[in-house]
Amino acid sequence: MASSDTAFSMALRTAIARSGLSLDRLQARLQANGIPVSVTALSYWQSGKRQPERQSSLSAVRVLEDVLGLRPGELLSLLPPPRPRGVARRRTEPVNFPVDALRALLERVGAPHALEQQHQLNLASLHDRCEIAADGGQRSTTARAVFQSTADGQDRWLLVYDHGGAAPPRLHALRNCRAGRVEVDPEHGLTAAELIFDRSIDRGETQLIEYTLTNGGPPYPECANTHYREFRRPVREYLLEIQFDTAPARCWQYARTGDAEEGRDLQLDATGGVHAVALDFGPGVFGIGWG
């Protein structure tokens, strides 16, 4: 086996060989389904030189599974979680967002120096509950966050989220906060929003807020069979719940810190959901995948 081989590349290569389709014909089938993928990309995927990561590539894999007569998720489940994407960066800059676009968006929301300023709110605890609809798309995510202030007079939190090519989700402030200015960058699929606390807090005080991001649908926006958070600073506790309308065949948690990566399988509970907990975690990425 070549050193570049992966479980995904071997499964794809075997399925293509079994189908009798050439890469040219396979590309034509994908094109007929509205999925533009080059023959070179298909060749790289089956050889293990590259793997699908972008949302458009993951959509192509879903169609490939159908064209090749595979079970839904049979190939997707063999892919590792998506790697944070970004340009060369300093530690203070975000990983998943295009930096120039984010800076422009922050300026429009009234926080042009947010990336350089010292954070004056430490995230002590975060609980995400993500609902996945029957069509596999993300219906909503509800977040409950507890912040501790390191300075007096802190009265808001700046939320930035990536909705890709889908319409931006609707922001609903649920507890101890209200939505302030909201700005959308449709070209890069980014939204920045202020969550203004019901009261300002001083050094050492804590504030608990809760909000929901709700997507329009059905159909609901695709989520690449994963939900994760990237933490640029350590968090004491992160609880992630995924609730499914239709139970997947397999779920797993994953964590990435620096060059280290680890994960383990998760079992669905009686309500059709899974959860994972990270304690004293970060900086890094923590999430749940399924397929």
N, C-alpha and C positions, 0 to 999 in steps of 0.2 A: 504494500500500500504506500503511495506517495505521501511524503510528510505533510503536504497541503490538504490531504483528504480529511473530510469531516463527516460526521454522521449524516448531515444534510446533503452534502455533495454526493456521497455514495448512494443514498436513497434516491436522489434525483436522477443520477446517472443510470441506476438500475431501472427506474420507472421509464425513462426515455428509451432505453434499449428494449425493454419489454413492449413498449408501444409501437415500435417500428417507425416512429416519426423522426425525420431529420430535424435539425435545429431550424432550418429555414421554414419547414412546414409548421413546426411548433410556434415559431414567431408569427406566422400568418394566422394561426388559430388564436393566439393572444390578441393580435391586432383586430381580428374580427369581433372580439369581445371588448374592444375599446381599451386594450392595455398595450401601449407601445413599449416594447422591450427589444433591445438590439440582440442580434445573434451572438455578438461578442460577449454581452452580459450573460446570456444563457450558457455559453461555453465556459466562462469564468465560474459561474455558479456550480456547474456539474464537475468541474475540475478541482474545486476547492480554493482557487486563487482569490476569489472574493465571495462574499455572502450577501444576500438581500438584507438591507437595513432600513432604507427609506420607506415611507408609507406607501409610495407608488410601487416599490419593489415587492413589499409584503402583499399588496393587493394582487400583483402578478402571480405570486406563489399560490394564492387561494384559487386563482383561475387555473393554474398549472395542475393543481390537485384534481380539479374536475376534468380537465382535458386528458390527463393521464390515467383517469379511472381510479384515483386514490380516495381514501376517506377524507372528509373535511378535517383539516388540522394535522394530517399525517406528516406532511413536510414541515409545516409551521412549528410543530412541537419540537422539531429537531434543531431549531435555530436558538442560539443563546439570546438573552435579553438585549435590546438595542443599546449600542454604546452611545454615551453622550457625544454630541457632535459640536464642533466649534472650531474657531481659528486659534492660532497661537495666542496665548493669553497670559495675563498676570493672574496672581492668585485672587485678586479682588474682582476679576471679571467673570461673568457667567459662562457656563460651559455650553448649555443647550440652546442659547439664543444668539442670533447674529448681533454682534456687539454694536455696530454702527446703527442698526435699525433700533435696537433697544435704547441706545442713548437718545436718539431722536424722539422716541416714544415717551421716555421719561421726562424730557424737556417739555413736551406737550401737556403732560399731566402735572407739571409744576415741580418736578424733582430732578432737575438736570444733573445734580452732583451726587445722586443716590449711590452710584457705584464706587465713588471715592470716599464718601463720608463713612466715618466709623459708625457701625450699627449701635444704636442706643437702646435696642430692644432685643433681649436674648430669648430665643425660642426654647422654652422649658419643656413643652409637651405638645405633640401634634397627633390628632386622630383623623384619618381620612376614611370615609365610607363611600366606595364607588359602586354604583349600580349598573350592571351590564344587562341590556335588554335581550329579548329572545333572538333578535337579528344579529347579536354579537356586538352591537354598537354601545357606546357609553351614554346612558341616559342622564346620569347626574353624578356629581361628587359633592359630598357634604364634609366640611372640615371644621374641627373644633381645635382651637389653638390657645395655648397659655403662654403669655409673654411676661418676662421680668425686666423692668426698666433699670438701666444703668445711669440714667440722668433724669433730672426733673422735667416736668412739663411734656411728657410724651403722650400724644393724643391720636396717633394714626399708624396704620401699617400699610405698606405699599405691596400690592399683590400683582404679580406678573404671571400670565399663563399663556401657553402655546396651544392654539386650536387648529394648527395646520391649515389645510385648505377648506375646512368646514366653517360654517358661520360661527361667530363668537357665542359662547354660552351666555345665558342670562344669569346675572349675579343677584343673589338674594341675601341680604344681611339678616340673620336670624336672631342673634343674641348679642347684646352689649355693644353694638356698633351699627353704623349706617354706611351706605355706599356714598362716596364723594365723587370726585372727578373720575371719569372713565374714558380712556382713549384706545382706539383700535387701529392697528396697522394691518390692513387686509392683505397686502402684498406678502408679508412675512408670516401672517397668521398669528400675530401677537396682540394681546390686550394688557393694558396696565390700568389698575383701578386702586383708588384709595378706599380703605376701610377705616372710618373715623370712629374712634372710641366714644362711648356714651359719656365718659369723663376722662380727663387727663390723669396720668399716673406719674408719681415721682420716683426717684431712685429707690430701688429695693422693693417697690410695690409690684403686684402682678395684675394682669388683666386677662380674662377669658373671653374669647369671641367665637362666634359660630357663623358660618356662611355656607351657601350652596351655589354651585355652578350647574345650571340645568340646560341641556341641549334640546334643540327642537327635533321632532321625529314622531313616529317612525317614517323613514329609516333614520336611525341614529348614527352619528359620526363613527367611523371606524377607529379602533384604538389599538390596532396591531397586537391584540391579545396580551396586552400588558398594561400595568399602571405602576408608576414609580415616582419617587421624589428624589431630587438631587439636593443634598445639603452642603452648602458652602462652609458652614460652621457646625460644630458639634451640636447635637440635640440629645437631651437626656432620655427622652422616650418618644418613639414613633410607633403608632399602632395603625396598621393598614388592614382594612376589611374590603373584600370584594364580594358582592352579592349578585348571584346569577339567576336570571329567569329560566335559563336552560343550562343545566349542569354540563361543564366540559368533561372530557375524558381524563384530564390530568391537570394539576396545578402545582406550582412550585414557587418558592421565594428565592430571591437572589440579593446579594450584597456585593458592592464593588467599592473598595477603598484603595486609592493609588493603583498599583499593578495587581493587587490581590483580589480574587473573586471567589465567592463561595455561594452555595445554595443547597436547598434540600426540598424534597417533595412535601406537599401539603395535602391533608385529607379534608374533603367537604364535610361540613357539619349538617345537622338535621334540617337546617333552614335553607340549604343550598348555597352556603357561603364558605369562605375561608378567611383566615386572618394570619398576620405575621407581626411580630414585635421586634423592634430594634431598641436596645438600651445603650446609652452613652455612645451613640453612633456618630460618625462623620469626622471630617468631610468625606462625602462619598455618595453613592447611589444605592437606594434600597427599594425593592419593588416585588411584585408578584406577577408571574406569567402563567398562561394557561393555553391549552390546545387539545 
